């Protein structure tokens, strides 16, 4: 970034190679209709908070590698894949999905609503929130909502993915 004192607005507070400052973004928006291809791409890839990329996760690379400036969701539901006579229910949990990735799941649910039970969409940011809980052994511990609801393995994977995004590939389309 050219000037470290420029203001940025990101979901995580982190600046990535694609984050534009307020000044950079304003200058590009003022040139609307006169942008070069490179400037158009720069504006398109901007992961500033509230932009299309940060809220929808429309960039393939954000669906493959964790980007702290993109909003992700955790989906949990029970899916009945059997018949009335032969009921086969499984608990489905999918984490770090973008809104772009949620759409096909929601469409399928709407078309086949009788197959879905206890459908939840949770914000990954919300699941990161810590609180004190009394555990089964009677000891009070500070845990994330993710640990309480889905177990420590999901928390461990989430922590590792944020530390080394390239190592933990997200599901691709």
Order of alpha helices (4+ residues) and beta strands (2+ residues): alpha-alpha-alpha-alpha-beta-beta-alpha-beta-alpha-beta-beta-alpha-alpha
